[in-house]
Amino acid sequence: MEISLGKRFNKNFYWGISSGAIIQTEEEGSVLIPITTDFKVLFPLSSSTLTPGVLLRAGYIINTKEDQEIKVGRKTQTVEMPNFIMIQAMPTVDIALSKSVDFILGIGYTHYVPTKDNFDSFGAVTLKTAFNFHKSTQPDNKPKEPTRDRGMEISGNLGMKYGFDNPISLMGDLALMYKWNPNISFGIGGGYEYLQLFFGGPEDDNVPLLNVTKFFVRGEYRLNDNRISPFAAVDLGVNNYSIQEDEDLYDNTKVDKSAIFVSPAVGLSFRTTNNSYFKFKLGYNIAPKVQLKEYASEYSDPNIEKWGVSSLFLNIGYTHTFSWGENWFK
């Protein structure tokens, strides 16, 4: 969570400063405080409310975690926790929700360099969402295209999951939908999830990391056709599980290949143009437990473990309705 203040000098360049708090879920009470400078290059599209860009960020991160006491032989040694130098590069998309409010979505890479020599640098894929409040930059004229009550739709989503047997994981999907009327859409899609079935490190070395590909049918119901509308959605499909490749540790571990799932959800839909929608969605993925079989040898009976993969999820998405198909079924 952070707050940024800055200035857009022209249509292509922004500079600002940011600060906030990063809460580490694996370290209770541990907070990182970033202080950064942000440079952003923007590429406005004259015919769209989408503005692609590239965010470059550098700064200093203050680590509030207390120093650790470790035993070395019979002695106790204090290990000072480091602060970090942070560098980030991230492609972004600014989505205009109104003349003075944008929603920012970005995904990129963040690298951390510790200030203490006895710690290694590391990096992570970073997903960013933010609201940008600014002076009006759009003309008063409305889009010429009317809102389509029928037509083919493309819908994409990115989000995070949190389950009781696994920590936060990433998810994404893409669906081909048909808008039947102002309220009802349905279609098919596929997606990917990354699951890690343990907290804070593998206490059991035989618990693997799972790749999950999914295929589903989806139905959505919007309460009304206003600019902002509540909606309900449900996905019904099949999860296909596989152990992460190139993990020699799990060579003797097998996993159930597939299982049916259902994901009911509710959310809010924001119309950004007459035929484009930005969506927030909160739901619950219901799926049977994954069965893992570890073989000590080719001839031994397997040690069987079952791990829950049902989980809460929160995602953000973007949907566009095309003119193709608007005269079907009339």
N, C-alpha and C positions, 0 to 999 in steps of 0.2 A: 504494500500500500504506500502510495507516495503522492506528493503534490508538486506540480511543475509550474514555473512562471517564466514567460519568455515573450519574444517578439518575432513576428513574421515580417521580415524586411521587404520582401517582394513575393511574387507568386511561387517562387522556387526555393526560397531559403528561410529557415527558422533557426533561432538560437535561444536557448534558455538554460535555467538551472533547476535542479530537482533535489528533493530530500524526502525521507519517509521512514518506514520501518519494514524490515524483512523478518518474519517470524519463522523460525526453524521448527518444523513439526517433530523432528526426531530428538530435539534438545529442549526439554521443558524449561521455559523461562528465558531461553536464549534469544536475543534480538540483535539483528544487524542494522546499523543506521547508515544508509548510503548518502553521500553528498556528491552530486555529479553535475557535469556540464553536458548539455545535449545539443548536437548539431543535426539538422534534418534537411534533406534535399527532397523537394516535392515535384511531382510531374502532373499538374492538373489536366484533366480531360474535359474539353469544352462541352461535350455532349453527354456527360455523365455526372452523377453526384459522388462517384468514387474518385479518390485522389491517391494514386500510388506514391510511395516515397521510400526513402532509406534513412533510418535513424542510426547515428553514430554517437556513442555515449562513452565517457571516461570519467573516473572519479575515485574517491576514497571511501572505504567502508569501515566504520567503527564497530568492532566486535565487543558486545557487552558480556560475553561468556566469561565466568570466573576462571582464574588460573587453576590448573589441575595438579593434584598431588599424586605422584606415582612412586612405587617402591623400586629401588635399584639395589638388589642384594638386601642388606640390613638397613640401608639408608633410605630416606624419603627425599625425593627431588621435586622441586616446583617447576612445572612447565608453563611458561607464559603463553596465553592464547594470542594469536596474531590478529592484526587488522589486515585489510586487503586493498590492493589496487585493482580496480574493476575496469574492464574494457568490453564494450558490447557493440555488435553490428546486427541490424535487424531490418529486413524489408517490412513495410507497413502498408495498410490501406486505411485512409480516412473516409468514413461513410457519413455523408451529411444527413442528419436527422431533422434539421430545420435550418433557417438562414444563419443561425448563430451557434448551433450545437452540432458537433461531429462525434461519432464514435470511432475510436482508433483500435484496429486489430493488427497485431504484429507477431511474427515468430522468427527467431534468430538464434544467435549464439552469444553466450556471456562467458568471459574468461576471468578467473580470479587469481591474483598473484599475492601470496602471503608476504607480510613484512618481516617474518622471522625465517631464518635460513633453514631451520630444522623441519619446515613444513613444505610439502609439495604444492605446486600450482595445480589448478583443476578448472574444468569448464562444464557448462550445462546448456542444453537446449532450453530456450526461454520463450514462454507464451505471454504476450502483453495485451491487456485490454484497458481502455481508458476513455473518458469523456473529455472533449475539448470545447471550452466556452470562449467565444471570440466575437468581434464585431461582425455585422452582417457582410457577407461577401458575395451573396447570390442576388441576381436581379429579381424584381417583383413578379415578372411574368411566370405563369404556371406552365408545366410541361404540356405540350400539345396533345400527346396521346391520351385518350380516355382510359380509365381503369377497365381492364378486361375481366369479364365475369367467367370466361372460359378460356382454356388454352393449356398448352404444355408448360411445365415448370421444371426448372433445375433448382435443387435445394442442397446446399452444403453446410456441414456443421463441424465445429471443433469444440472440444470440452475436456472435462476431467471427471474421474470417477473416484468414489471413496467407499470401500467395503470393509466389513468387520474383520475379515481374514486377510486383507491386503491393504497396503497404503495407497495414497493417491496415485492414479495412473492416467495416461493420456488416451484419448479416443478421437476418432474422426469418421465421418461418413459422407456419402454423396448419393442423392436420390433423384430419379426421374419421375416426376409427378404429373397428374392431370387435374387441373382445376375444373370441377364439374359445375360449380356455381359459386357465388360470393362467399359461401360458408364451408363448402366441402372440397377437399383435395385427397387424392389417393395415388399410390404408385409403388415402385420397387426401388431397391437400393442395395448398396454394399458399404462395408466399412472395415476399420482396423482398430484394434486395441492392444495395448501393451500392459501385461499384468505381472506384478512381482508379489509372490505369495508369502512374504514375511515382513516383519517390522524390524528396522534398524540393523539388519545384517543377518546372514544365514546361520542361525544357531544350529539348524539341521542342514548340513551341507548338501543333502539330497533334495532340497526344495528348489525347483527350477524357476526360471523366468519363462513366461508364456507369451507367445504371439497368438493373437486371436483375430481371425478374419470372420466377417459375418455377412450374411445375405438375408434380406427381410422384405416384407410388404409393410407399407405404412399408410395410415389413415389420419387425417387432420380435420378438425372442426373448429372454425372461427366463430366466435359468438356474434360478431357483426362485421360490417364492411367499413368501419370507421378507420381513421388514420392510426389510432392505437386500439387494438382489440385483444382481449384474452382469447386463448385457444387451448384445445386439448388435443393430444396426439397419442398414438399407440403404434409400436413396431412389433411385429411377430415374425420370427425367423429362426435361423440356425447359426450357432457359433461353431467355428472349426478351430480346434486348439492344436498348437504345436510347440515343442520345446525350442527355446532360442537356439539358433545354429551356432556352431563354433564354441559350444560350451562343453569341453571334454569332461567336466565334472558330472554331467548328466547323461553320459553315454549309456548307462544301464538303467535309465529311468524312462518309462513309457507313460503316455497320457491318453485319456479318452479322446477320440478323434473329433466328435461333434456332439452337440446337444441343442435342444430347442430352447428359445428364450422368448420372453415377452417384456416390453418396456413401456408402461403407461407414463404419461408426462403431462404437465400443464405449463403454460407460458404466456408471454406477451409478444404480440406482433406489432412492429412499427413500420408504417409505409414510408419509405424514403423518396420514392418517385411514385407515379401513378401505378406502376406495375412491378416495383421492387420492394422487398420487405426484409427488414432486419428483425431477428427473433432471439429472445431469451427463453430457455427451456429448462425446467427442473423435473426430474423423474426418478424412477426406480427400476433398475434392471433385475428381472426375476429369472434365475437360471438354476438348474440342478448343480450340485457340487461336482467339481472336477475330481476324477479319481486318478491318482498317481500310483504307478507300480514301479518299485525299485527292485532290480534283480542283482543279488550279490554275485551270482554266476549264471551261466547259461542254463544250468540244470536245477537251480534252486527255486523254491517257491517264492513268489514276490512278496515284498513288504508293501502293503497297500495303505495309502493315506488319502483322505478326502478333504478337499479345500473348498470353502464357499466362494463363489464368484458373483453372487447377487450383491448389488451395490447401488447407492445413490449416485446420480450424475447431474452435472450442470453443464450446459453447452450454449454456445452462441452460433447463430446461423444466418445465412443470407439466401433469399429465394427470389427468383425473377420469373414472371409470367410472360410467355411469348405469344405472338399472334397465331402461330401455327396451332391448329386444332380448335380455334375459337368457334368454328361452325359445325364441329362434330356433334352427332347425336341430337341435332335439332329437328 
